[in-house]
């Protein structure tokens, strides 16, 4: 049987990035996973990571064969352990939405990053795409509802609704706890989540960072594939819970916001599924 290896990638090897073709033939095990480390911008079009005990970096987990691993070693300038490599190949724990496991990670030596800018949030895709003047944003929870936008006097920032989006390979969950109940999240699964896709600008993005508690480490921005009218849109912004807990029921007012925003917009089948989910939690 062919020997296989697990590899965590966090930069140009990620889906839709320019070195992803080197993973052709690999099996994707998780697209929303993380490990402990700090990410830096080399200024050369790719990031570098160092190990850390507190901060996180986000990326994707793949199962590769020996041929693919050799290609990755070549890309990262790794020849073998104990010599002067560009990147070192180490093994550490990778955390997915469902479990943790050991995988190879390519990292820099600490002294090499002394003068490099740190990438806040630890996500290379966010570093690349959140500064764009226009973004597609996928809302699957209370941000489907316009009432909170009106109360915040920001409804004008969310007027451009592109369509109903399908986030495939995700399932709706309620994994973040507040004093009055939970709030919505998406976890990787063999399922799909429907929601509203907006075109937004930087002012709307700033509002969403505040609303989603990004600086408070409640949600994190993430870029995913979303299907709109049968067309796959790459690198669409959404927000995912950082520290997921067991599901509990959301408060009634929050459930009402989700249902009000979804009604008449998502498919009837998904709307019924949403109602059942909220009733049975």
C-alpha positions as a printed NumPy array, in Angstrom:
array([[  0.   ,   0.   ,   0.   ],
       [  1.243,   3.494,  -0.871],
       [  2.543,   5.459,   2.077],
       [  0.673,   8.695,   2.818],
       [  1.354,  11.808,   4.887],
       [ -0.809,  14.559,   6.335],
       [  0.229,  18.144,   5.615],
       [ -1.184,  21.441,   6.901],
       [ -0.879,  24.336,   4.412],
       [ -1.478,  27.997,   5.248],
       [ -0.235,  30.127,   2.324],
       [  0.18 ,  29.786,  -1.431],
       [ -0.684,  26.073,  -1.332],
       [ -4.25 ,  26.783,  -0.186],
       [ -7.239,  26.367,  -2.483],
       [ -7.31 ,  28.951,  -5.33 ],
       [ -3.785,  30.197,  -4.492],
       [ -1.026,  30.022,  -7.098],
       [  0.86 ,  26.978,  -5.784],
       [ -2.252,  24.901,  -5.055],
       [ -1.66 ,  22.887,  -8.257],
       [  1.184,  21.101,  -6.445],
       [ -1.519,  19.387,  -4.375],
       [ -3.219,  17.861,  -7.441],
       [ -4.07 ,  14.294,  -6.473],
       [ -4.063,  15.04 ,  -2.741],
       [ -7.11 ,  14.385,  -0.566],
       [ -8.489,  17.426,   1.254],
       [ -9.328,  16.469,   4.84 ],
       [-10.378,  19.913,   6.13 ],
       [-10.517,  23.45 ,   4.749],
       [-11.296,  25.186,   8.049],
       [ -8.624,  24.101,  10.474],
       [ -5.877,  25.65 ,  12.549],
       [ -2.692,  25.061,  14.468],
       [ -0.651,  27.029,  16.963],
       [  1.744,  29.489,  15.381],
       [  2.351,  33.064,  14.236],
       [  2.155,  34.127,  10.599],
       [  4.357,  36.769,   8.944],
       [  4.355,  38.448,   5.531],
       [  7.705,  37.89 ,   3.838],
       [  6.976,  40.603,   1.273],
       [  7.717,  38.057,  -1.449],
       [  4.147,  36.965,  -2.117],
       [  4.037,  34.189,   0.469],
       [  3.83 ,  33.948,   4.275],
       [  6.098,  32.365,   6.843],
       [  5.085,  30.805,  10.137],
       [  6.876,  30.202,  13.394],
       [  5.678,  28.025,  16.239],
       [  3.843,  29.502,  19.215],
       [  1.915,  28.235,  22.235],
       [ -0.966,  30.734,  22.162],
       [ -1.637,  32.32 ,  18.767],
       [ -3.343,  30.451,  15.912],
       [ -2.854,  30.229,  12.18 ],
       [ -5.575,  28.991,   9.819],
       [ -5.276,  26.781,   6.773],
       [ -6.171,  23.476,   5.155],
       [ -5.287,  19.847,   5.851],
       [ -4.39 ,  17.375,   3.089],
       [ -3.393,  13.754,   2.786],
       [ -0.565,  13.411,   0.252],
       [  1.598,  10.645,  -1.174],
       [  5.395,  10.599,  -1.295],
       [  5.561,  12.184,  -4.755],
       [  3.458,  15.179,  -3.668],
       [  5.41 ,  15.506,  -0.419],
       [  8.64 ,  15.711,  -2.442],
       [  7.125,  18.552,  -4.507],
       [  6.178,  20.395,  -1.318],
       [  9.659,  19.876,   0.101],
       [ 11.113,  21.358,  -3.09 ],
       [  8.775,  24.379,  -2.931],
       [  9.602,  25.057,   0.711],
       [ 13.352,  24.562,   0.292],
       [ 13.399,  21.608,   2.667],
       [ 16.088,  19.009,   1.93 ],
       [ 16.386,  17.038,   5.124],
       [ 16.459,  17.476,   8.863],
       [ 19.598,  18.944,  10.357],
       [ 20.823,  21.066,   7.447],
       [ 20.299,  24.718,   6.475],
       [ 16.77 ,  24.547,   5.03 ],
       [ 14.67 ,  27.519,   3.884],
       [ 11.712,  26.074,   5.848],
       [ 11.824,  23.293,   8.407],
       [  9.291,  20.473,   8.171],
       [  7.942,  19.72 ,  11.631],
       [  5.   ,  17.752,  13.013],
       [  2.381,  19.318,  15.243],
       [ -1.28 ,  19.095,  16.183],
       [ -3.905,  20.345,  13.707],
       [ -7.409,  21.16 ,  14.979],
       [-10.441,  20.677,  12.706],
       [-14.12 ,  21.31 ,  13.489],
       [-14.432,  17.702,  14.686],
       [-11.106,  16.396,  15.988],
       [ -7.359,  16.933,  16.173],
       [ -4.524,  15.024,  14.524],
       [ -0.814,  15.216,  13.784],
       [  0.437,  16.586,  10.456],
       [  3.523,  18.049,   8.812],
       [  3.86 ,  21.838,   8.839],
       [  6.525,  23.952,   7.137],
       [  7.859,  26.667,   9.426],
       [ 10.566,  29.331,   9.58 ],
       [ 13.313,  29.585,  12.157],
       [ 12.371,  32.3  ,  14.692],
       [ 15.345,  34.564,  13.96 ],
       [ 14.351,  34.793,  10.265],
       [ 11.131,  36.701,  11.042],
       [ 12.581,  39.355,  13.333],
       [ 11.992,  42.207,  10.856],
       [  8.869,  40.871,   9.133],
       [  5.345,  42.243,   9.753],
       [  3.047,  39.882,  11.632],
       [ -0.235,  38.896,   9.947],
       [ -2.948,  39.686,  12.495],
       [ -5.544,  36.959,  12.786],
       [ -3.203,  34.337,  11.37 ],
       [ -5.044,  33.868,   8.072],
       [ -3.193,  34.465,   4.785],
       [ -6.411,  34.68 ,   2.761],
       [ -7.811,  37.377,   5.04 ],
       [ -4.507,  39.218,   4.732],
       [ -4.833,  39.093,   0.927],
       [ -8.517,  39.827,   0.42 ],
       [-10.051,  41.883,   3.247],
       [ -8.501,  45.138,   2.012],
       [-10.332,  44.976,  -1.334],
       [-12.699,  47.868,  -2.071],
       [-15.57 ,  45.457,  -2.865],
       [-16.218,  42.056,  -1.333],
       [-18.873,  39.371,  -1.595],
       [-20.175,  38.552,   1.874],
       [-22.184,  35.405,   2.76 ],
       [-24.622,  35.877,   5.66 ],
       [-26.278,  32.762,   7.112],
       [-27.533,  33.933,  10.52 ],
       [-29.088,  37.139,  11.815],
       [-27.326,  39.245,   9.158],
       [-29.826,  37.881,   6.639],
       [-32.349,  40.121,   8.422],
       [-32.49 ,  43.82 ,   7.591],
       [-34.016,  45.014,  10.887],
       [-30.723,  45.18 ,  12.791],
       [-29.142,  47.038,   9.871],
       [-31.955,  49.607,  10.105],
       [-31.527,  49.987,  13.877],
       [-27.817,  50.561,  13.353],
       [-28.499,  53.013,  10.511],
       [-26.321,  50.936,   8.184],
       [-28.977,  49.448,   5.896],
       [-27.574,  51.485,   2.992],
       [-24.357,  49.435,   3.263],
       [-26.237,  46.181,   2.63 ],
       [-28.567,  47.173,  -0.199],
       [-26.675,  45.284,  -2.913],
       [-27.959,  41.721,  -2.512],
       [-26.319,  39.486,  -5.117],
       [-28.495,  36.435,  -4.533],
       [-29.144,  33.313,  -2.506],
       [-25.865,  31.522,  -1.867],
       [-25.155,  27.887,  -1.067],
       [-22.14 ,  27.162,   1.134],
       [-21.494,  23.513,   0.318],
       [-19.704,  21.141,   2.683],
       [-20.951,  23.091,   5.699],
       [-23.682,  22.538,   8.248],
       [-25.484,  25.166,  10.314],
       [-24.717,  24.92 ,  14.024],
       [-25.147,  27.042,  17.156],
       [-21.776,  26.758,  18.849],
       [-21.077,  30.108,  20.524],
       [-22.646,  30.741,  23.92 ],
       [-23.927,  34.007,  25.364],
       [-25.822,  34.661,  28.591],
       [-29.168,  34.297,  26.788],
       [-28.311,  31.374,  24.52 ],
       [-26.281,  30.573,  21.429],
       [-25.55 ,  32.22 ,  18.087],
       [-25.131,  30.72 ,  14.61 ],
       [-22.01 ,  29.136,  13.166],
       [-21.036,  26.872,  10.279],
       [-19.016,  23.689,  10.72 ],
       [-17.529,  21.511,   8.   ],
       [-19.872,  18.655,   7.086],
       [-21.384,  16.8  ,   4.151],
       [-24.247,  19.275,   3.946],
       [-24.982,  22.823,   2.791],
       [-26.018,  26.13 ,   4.3  ],
       [-28.104,  28.701,   2.432],
       [-27.878,  32.432,   2.992],
       [-27.8  ,  35.923,   1.507],
       [-24.831,  37.132,  -0.482],
       [-24.201,  40.868,  -0.361],
       [-21.655,  42.982,  -2.184],
       [-20.095,  45.179,   0.501],
       [-17.451,  47.876,   0.859],
       [-14.873,  48.615,   3.555],
       [-17.341,  50.595,   5.691],
       [-19.667,  47.58 ,   5.805],
       [-16.727,  45.318,   6.609],
       [-15.809,  47.523,   9.578],
       [-19.397,  47.296,  10.852],
       [-19.358,  43.482,  10.507],
       [-16.067,  43.201,  12.4  ],
       [-17.687,  45.114,  15.273],
       [-20.958,  43.182,  15.144],
       [-19.313,  39.758,  14.926],
       [-16.884,  40.478,  17.755],
       [-13.79 ,  39.795,  15.673],
       [-11.472,  41.764,  17.977],
       [-13.038,  39.989,  20.97 ],
       [-12.178,  36.601,  19.386],
       [-15.817,  35.528,  19.076],
       [-16.005,  35.146,  15.282],
       [-13.236,  35.216,  12.71 ],
       [-13.405,  36.239,   9.045],
       [-12.967,  33.358,   6.589],
       [-13.076,  32.994,   2.814],
       [-15.101,  30.131,   1.352],
       [-16.656,  28.916,  -1.901],
       [-20.302,  29.914,  -2.392],
       [-22.583,  28.784,  -5.224],
       [-25.014,  31.401,  -6.587],
       [-27.41 ,  30.312,  -9.353],
       [-25.195,  27.342, -10.172],
       [-21.995,  29.408, -10.424],
       [-19.155,  28.896,  -7.929],
       [-17.839,  32.142,  -6.473],
       [-14.382,  31.785,  -4.959],
       [-13.112,  33.461,  -1.804],
       [-16.415,  34.826,  -0.474],
       [-16.219,  36.395,   2.974],
       [-18.123,  34.904,   5.895],
       [-17.655,  34.714,   9.667],
       [-17.079,  31.525,  11.672],
       [-16.973,  30.939,  15.417],
       [-13.426,  30.688,  16.769],
       [-13.98 ,  28.643,  19.931],
       [-16.769,  26.196,  19.182],
       [-18.784,  24.613,  21.996],
       [-21.581,  22.08 ,  22.188],
       [-24.78 ,  23.296,  20.552],
       [-27.424,  24.964,  22.703],
       [-30.606,  26.778,  21.706],
       [-30.473,  30.424,  20.636],
       [-32.794,  32.994,  22.243],
       [-36.184,  33.54 ,  20.652],
       [-35.397,  37.036,  19.365],
       [-32.316,  35.734,  17.546],
       [-34.219,  32.793,  16.03 ],
       [-36.858,  35.24 ,  14.805],
       [-34.192,  37.374,  13.122],
       [-32.816,  34.374,  11.243],
       [-36.237,  33.17 ,  10.115],
       [-37.364,  36.668,   9.124],
       [-34.246,  37.207,   7.044],
       [-34.46 ,  33.773,   5.416],
       [-38.199,  33.727,   4.63 ],
       [-38.976,  34.096,   0.952],
       [-35.277,  34.214,   0.112],
       [-33.773,  30.792,   0.784],
       [-35.362,  27.694,  -0.743],
       [-38.566,  26.397,   0.861],
       [-36.836,  23.126,   1.711],
       [-33.987,  24.868,   3.503],
       [-36.429,  27.183,   5.311],
       [-38.306,  24.163,   6.699],
       [-35.009,  22.606,   7.712],
       [-34.091,  25.846,   9.478],
       [-37.392,  25.95 ,  11.328],
       [-36.966,  22.324,  12.465],
       [-33.412,  22.992,  13.611],
       [-34.465,  25.946,  15.732],
       [-37.433,  24.04 ,  17.204],
       [-35.448,  20.967,  18.222],
       [-32.384,  22.571,  19.83 ]])
